[in-house]
Amino acid sequence: MNRYLSLGDVAVRTGLTVNTLKGYARKGILPAPDATIGSHRGWRKETIDRWLRTRLHADRPAYQDRLKPPPSPSLQNVT
């Protein structure tokens, strides 16, 4: 049996707010739900994890710093 994540579950998993995720859904940034039951949308954990790897991390400032190469050592302090 598949377990689907609600929008609230996706918020917890991503560290984003539900409102941010709703905005992403309106803009087509959030992946399409894997299941819809009535008005309730659900995503598989794998769908969200794939999205995080390919999209979200590169866009969040906290992750952008991790993607930048470390600064080169300064030659000013060499005596």
BAPA-121266 format. One record per residue: residue in three letters; x, y, z of N, C-alpha, C in turn. Coordinates in nm, 4 decimals, always signed. Layout:
+-----+----------+----------+----------+----------+----------+----------+----------+----------+----------+
|   r |      n.x |      n.y |      n.z |     ca.x |     ca.y |     ca.z |      c.x |      c.y |      c.z |
+-----+----------+----------+----------+----------+----------+----------+----------+----------+----------+
| Ala |        X |        Y |        Z |        X |        Y |        Z |        X |        Y |        Z |
...
+-----+----------+----------+----------+----------+----------+----------+----------+----------+----------+
//
This chain:
+-----+----------+----------+----------+----------+----------+----------+----------+----------+----------+
|   r |      n.x |      n.y |      n.z |     ca.x |     ca.y |     ca.z |      c.x |      c.y |      c.z |
+-----+----------+----------+----------+----------+----------+----------+----------+----------+----------+
| Met |  +0.0841 |  -0.1179 |  +0.0000 |  +0.0000 |  +0.0000 |  +0.0000 |  +0.0889 |  +0.1246 |  +0.0000 |
| Asn |  +0.0578 |  +0.2204 |  -0.0860 |  +0.1341 |  +0.3437 |  -0.0931 |  +0.0949 |  +0.4369 |  +0.0195 |
| Arg |  +0.1929 |  +0.5026 |  +0.0756 |  +0.1694 |  +0.6065 |  +0.1756 |  +0.1988 |  +0.7395 |  +0.1072 |
| Tyr |  +0.1032 |  +0.8283 |  +0.1095 |  +0.1179 |  +0.9576 |  +0.0451 |  +0.1377 |  +1.0669 |  +0.1496 |
| Leu |  +0.2191 |  +1.1645 |  +0.1141 |  +0.2431 |  +1.2788 |  +0.2008 |  +0.1416 |  +1.3879 |  +0.1692 |
| Ser |  +0.0830 |  +1.4434 |  +0.2724 |  -0.0051 |  +1.5588 |  +0.2539 |  +0.0817 |  +1.6829 |  +0.2337 |
| Leu |  +0.0203 |  +1.7944 |  +0.2022 |  +0.0941 |  +1.9182 |  +0.1857 |  +0.1654 |  +1.9546 |  +0.3168 |
| Gly |  +0.0994 |  +1.9294 |  +0.4289 |  +0.1618 |  +1.9531 |  +0.5591 |  +0.2833 |  +1.8642 |  +0.5810 |
| Asp |  +0.2722 |  +1.7379 |  +0.5398 |  +0.3859 |  +1.6456 |  +0.5499 |  +0.5018 |  +1.6926 |  +0.4622 |
| Val |  +0.4694 |  +1.7411 |  +0.3423 |  +0.5723 |  +1.7912 |  +0.2509 |  +0.6401 |  +1.9131 |  +0.3133 |
| Ala |  +0.5637 |  +1.9981 |  +0.3797 |  +0.6200 |  +2.1157 |  +0.4462 |  +0.7204 |  +2.0733 |  +0.5533 |
| Val |  +0.6842 |  +1.9759 |  +0.6329 |  +0.7753 |  +1.9272 |  +0.7366 |  +0.9004 |  +1.8675 |  +0.6738 |
| Arg |  +0.8835 |  +1.7893 |  +0.5705 |  +0.9967 |  +1.7218 |  +0.5049 |  +1.0921 |  +1.8207 |  +0.4384 |
| Thr |  +1.0385 |  +1.9311 |  +0.3831 |  +1.1208 |  +2.0261 |  +0.3088 |  +1.1689 |  +2.1437 |  +0.3930 |
| Gly |  +1.1025 |  +2.1680 |  +0.5050 |  +1.1361 |  +2.2854 |  +0.5845 |  +1.0739 |  +2.4131 |  +0.5300 |
| Leu |  +0.9832 |  +2.3991 |  +0.4357 |  +0.9118 |  +2.5138 |  +0.3792 |  +0.7749 |  +2.5246 |  +0.4453 |
| Thr |  +0.7132 |  +2.6414 |  +0.4343 |  +0.5795 |  +2.6567 |  +0.4897 |  +0.4765 |  +2.6027 |  +0.3904 |
| Val |  +0.3602 |  +2.5733 |  +0.4427 |  +0.2504 |  +2.5278 |  +0.3570 |  +0.2166 |  +2.6363 |  +0.2552 |
| Asn |  +0.2167 |  +2.7627 |  +0.2977 |  +0.1851 |  +2.8717 |  +0.2043 |  +0.2872 |  +2.8809 |  +0.0919 |
| Thr |  +0.4151 |  +2.8614 |  +0.1233 |  +0.5172 |  +2.8626 |  +0.0188 |  +0.4928 |  +2.7488 |  -0.0792 |
| Leu |  +0.4613 |  +2.6320 |  -0.0279 |  +0.4351 |  +2.5174 |  -0.1148 |  +0.3116 |  +2.5398 |  -0.2010 |
| Lys |  +0.2092 |  +2.6035 |  -0.1456 |  +0.0904 |  +2.6355 |  -0.2255 |  +0.1273 |  +2.7295 |  -0.3395 |
| Gly |  +0.2120 |  +2.8273 |  -0.3105 |  +0.2581 |  +2.9183 |  -0.4153 |  +0.3377 |  +2.8437 |  -0.5218 |
| Tyr |  +0.4257 |  +2.7513 |  -0.4770 |  +0.5019 |  +2.6699 |  -0.5718 |  +0.4082 |  +2.5865 |  -0.6578 |
| Ala |  +0.3012 |  +2.5336 |  -0.5977 |  +0.2053 |  +2.4528 |  -0.6735 |  +0.1350 |  +2.5390 |  -0.7793 |
| Arg |  +0.0954 |  +2.6604 |  -0.7418 |  +0.0290 |  +2.7509 |  -0.8368 |  +0.1211 |  +2.7871 |  -0.9531 |
| Lys |  +0.2505 |  +2.8025 |  -0.9235 |  +0.3473 |  +2.8407 |  -1.0264 |  +0.4007 |  +2.7205 |  -1.1049 |
| Gly |  +0.3606 |  +2.5999 |  -1.0647 |  +0.4077 |  +2.4808 |  -1.1346 |  +0.5474 |  +2.4363 |  -1.0929 |
| Ile |  +0.5962 |  +2.4868 |  -0.9811 |  +0.7295 |  +2.4501 |  -0.9321 |  +0.7244 |  +2.3187 |  -0.8550 |
| Leu |  +0.6210 |  +2.3013 |  -0.7747 |  +0.6027 |  +2.1777 |  -0.6979 |  +0.5585 |  +2.0676 |  -0.7933 |
| Pro |  +0.6131 |  +1.9469 |  -0.7795 |  +0.5699 |  +1.8409 |  -0.8714 |  +0.4207 |  +1.8113 |  -0.8573 |
| Ala |  +0.3637 |  +1.7624 |  -0.9640 |  +0.2228 |  +1.7236 |  -0.9609 |  +0.2034 |  +1.6139 |  -0.8572 |
| Pro |  +0.0896 |  +1.6130 |  -0.7898 |  +0.0660 |  +1.5083 |  -0.6908 |  +0.0612 |  +1.3702 |  -0.7562 |
| Asp |  +0.1045 |  +1.2715 |  -0.6809 |  +0.0984 |  +1.1332 |  -0.7282 |  -0.0422 |  +1.0763 |  -0.7154 |
| Ala |  -0.1221 |  +1.1360 |  -0.6285 |  -0.2601 |  +1.0901 |  -0.6103 |  -0.3460 |  +1.2081 |  -0.5681 |
| Thr |  -0.4701 |  +1.2061 |  -0.6113 |  -0.5685 |  +1.3051 |  -0.5682 |  -0.6943 |  +1.2301 |  -0.5285 |
| Ile |  -0.7373 |  +1.2565 |  -0.4065 |  -0.8606 |  +1.1948 |  -0.3569 |  -0.9522 |  +1.3093 |  -0.3171 |
| Gly |  -1.0536 |  +1.3316 |  -0.3976 |  -1.1376 |  +1.4491 |  -0.3771 |  -1.0542 |  +1.5728 |  -0.4016 |
| Ser |  -1.0459 |  +1.6589 |  -0.3020 |  -0.9624 |  +1.7786 |  -0.3153 |  -0.8277 |  +1.7621 |  -0.2451 |
| His |  -0.8027 |  +1.6441 |  -0.1932 |  -0.6785 |  +1.6181 |  -0.1207 |  -0.5716 |  +1.5641 |  -0.2150 |
| Arg |  -0.4552 |  +1.6283 |  -0.2098 |  -0.3436 |  +1.5862 |  -0.2937 |  -0.2448 |  +1.5073 |  -0.2092 |
| Gly |  -0.1767 |  +1.4130 |  -0.2734 |  -0.0774 |  +1.3340 |  -0.2029 |  +0.0441 |  +1.3087 |  -0.2903 |
| Trp |  +0.1619 |  +1.3139 |  -0.2282 |  +0.2881 |  +1.2899 |  -0.2978 |  +0.3594 |  +1.1728 |  -0.2338 |
| Arg |  +0.4226 |  +1.0911 |  -0.3169 |  +0.5062 |  +0.9845 |  -0.2628 |  +0.6338 |  +1.0477 |  -0.2100 |
| Lys |  +0.6888 |  +0.9866 |  -0.1073 |  +0.8132 |  +1.0357 |  -0.0482 |  +0.9216 |  +1.0476 |  -0.1551 |
| Glu |  +0.9281 |  +0.9511 |  -0.2448 |  +1.0303 |  +0.9498 |  -0.3495 |  +1.0149 |  +1.0693 |  -0.4442 |
| Thr |  +0.8921 |  +1.1080 |  -0.4717 |  +0.8672 |  +1.2226 |  -0.5594 |  +0.9226 |  +1.3497 |  -0.4972 |
| Ile |  +0.8966 |  +1.3694 |  -0.3696 |  +0.9440 |  +1.4893 |  -0.3007 |  +1.0957 |  +1.4859 |  -0.2861 |
| Asp |  +1.1519 |  +1.3704 |  -0.2533 |  +1.2974 |  +1.3600 |  -0.2398 |  +1.3675 |  +1.3909 |  -0.3724 |
| Arg |  +1.3127 |  +1.3418 |  -0.4821 |  +1.3706 |  +1.3697 |  -0.6146 |  +1.3631 |  +1.5193 |  -0.6442 |
| Trp |  +1.2494 |  +1.5808 |  -0.6134 |  +1.2324 |  +1.7235 |  -0.6340 |  +1.3330 |  +1.8026 |  -0.5499 |
| Leu |  +1.3504 |  +1.7616 |  -0.4263 |  +1.4465 |  +1.8300 |  -0.3406 |  +1.5872 |  +1.8240 |  -0.3995 |
| Arg |  +1.6248 |  +1.7086 |  -0.4500 |  +1.7599 |  +1.6931 |  -0.5061 |  +1.7786 |  +1.7768 |  -0.6319 |
| Thr |  +1.6759 |  +1.7862 |  -0.7138 |  +1.6931 |  +1.8506 |  -0.8440 |  +1.6533 |  +1.9976 |  -0.8466 |
| Arg |  +1.5724 |  +2.0418 |  -0.7569 |  +1.5178 |  +2.1770 |  -0.7690 |  +1.5393 |  +2.2639 |  -0.6463 |
| Leu |  +1.4919 |  +2.2190 |  -0.5360 |  +1.4804 |  +2.3053 |  -0.4190 |  +1.6156 |  +2.3439 |  -0.3622 |
| His |  +1.7050 |  +2.2531 |  -0.3475 |  +1.8317 |  +2.2829 |  -0.2821 |  +1.9095 |  +2.3913 |  -0.3547 |
| Ala |  +1.9064 |  +2.3922 |  -0.4833 |  +1.9815 |  +2.4918 |  -0.5588 |  +1.9213 |  +2.6311 |  -0.5447 |
| Asp |  +1.7950 |  +2.6391 |  -0.5057 |  +1.7261 |  +2.7680 |  -0.4975 |  +1.7262 |  +2.8292 |  -0.3579 |
| Arg |  +1.7593 |  +2.7528 |  -0.2577 |  +1.7527 |  +2.8045 |  -0.1213 |  +1.8880 |  +2.8610 |  -0.0801 |
| Pro |  +1.8919 |  +2.9828 |  -0.0263 |  +2.0190 |  +3.0441 |  +0.0105 |  +2.1032 |  +2.9578 |  +0.1035 |
| Ala |  +2.0408 |  +2.8864 |  +0.1961 |  +2.1171 |  +2.8034 |  +0.2890 |  +2.1957 |  +2.6960 |  +0.2150 |
| Tyr |  +2.1439 |  +2.6504 |  +0.1030 |  +2.2122 |  +2.5472 |  +0.0261 |  +2.3063 |  +2.6064 |  -0.0777 |
| Gln |  +2.2789 |  +2.7282 |  -0.1228 |  +2.3656 |  +2.7899 |  -0.2229 |  +2.5063 |  +2.8058 |  -0.1691 |
| Asp |  +2.5187 |  +2.8420 |  -0.0423 |  +2.6512 |  +2.8576 |  +0.0166 |  +2.7276 |  +2.7261 |  +0.0160 |
| Arg |  +2.6579 |  +2.6166 |  +0.0325 |  +2.7234 |  +2.4862 |  +0.0322 |  +2.7721 |  +2.4476 |  -0.1068 |
| Leu |  +2.7091 |  +2.5030 |  -0.2096 |  +2.7457 |  +2.4679 |  -0.3457 |  +2.8630 |  +2.5507 |  -0.3970 |
| Lys |  +2.8915 |  +2.6620 |  -0.3314 |  +3.0017 |  +2.7475 |  -0.3759 |  +3.1347 |  +2.6859 |  -0.3330 |
| Pro |  +3.2393 |  +2.7006 |  -0.4141 |  +3.3698 |  +2.6494 |  -0.3731 |  +3.4217 |  +2.7290 |  -0.2540 |
| Pro |  +3.5001 |  +2.6667 |  -0.1672 |  +3.5524 |  +2.7399 |  -0.0522 |  +3.6468 |  +2.8500 |  -0.0988 |
| Pro |  +3.6568 |  +2.9573 |  -0.0224 |  +3.7464 |  +3.0657 |  -0.0635 |  +3.8911 |  +3.0174 |  -0.0626 |
| Ser |  +3.9690 |  +3.0715 |  -0.1530 |  +4.1098 |  +3.0320 |  -0.1569 |  +4.1818 |  +3.0993 |  -0.0412 |
| Pro |  +4.2839 |  +3.0328 |  +0.0125 |  +4.3550 |  +3.0901 |  +0.1272 |  +4.4200 |  +3.2224 |  +0.0898 |
| Ser |  +4.4166 |  +3.3150 |  +0.1819 |  +4.4757 |  +3.4458 |  +0.1578 |  +4.6270 |  +3.4386 |  +0.1704 |
| Leu |  +4.6941 |  +3.5006 |  +0.0790 |  +4.8408 |  +3.5028 |  +0.0831 |  +4.8913 |  +3.6168 |  +0.1711 |
| Gln |  +4.8017 |  +3.7041 |  +0.2191 |  +4.8412 |  +3.8167 |  +0.3009 |  +4.8972 |  +3.7733 |  +0.4363 |
| Asn |  +4.8504 |  +3.6611 |  +0.4882 |  +4.8906 |  +3.6168 |  +0.6211 |  +5.0182 |  +3.5328 |  +0.6190 |
| Val |  +5.0750 |  +3.5101 |  +0.5045 |  +5.1956 |  +3.4293 |  +0.4948 |  +5.3143 |  +3.5186 |  +0.5235 |
| Thr |  +5.4002 |  +3.4754 |  +0.6158 |  +5.5192 |  +3.5560 |  +0.6478 |  +5.6457 |  +3.4831 |  +0.6141 |
+-----+----------+----------+----------+----------+----------+----------+----------+----------+----------+
//
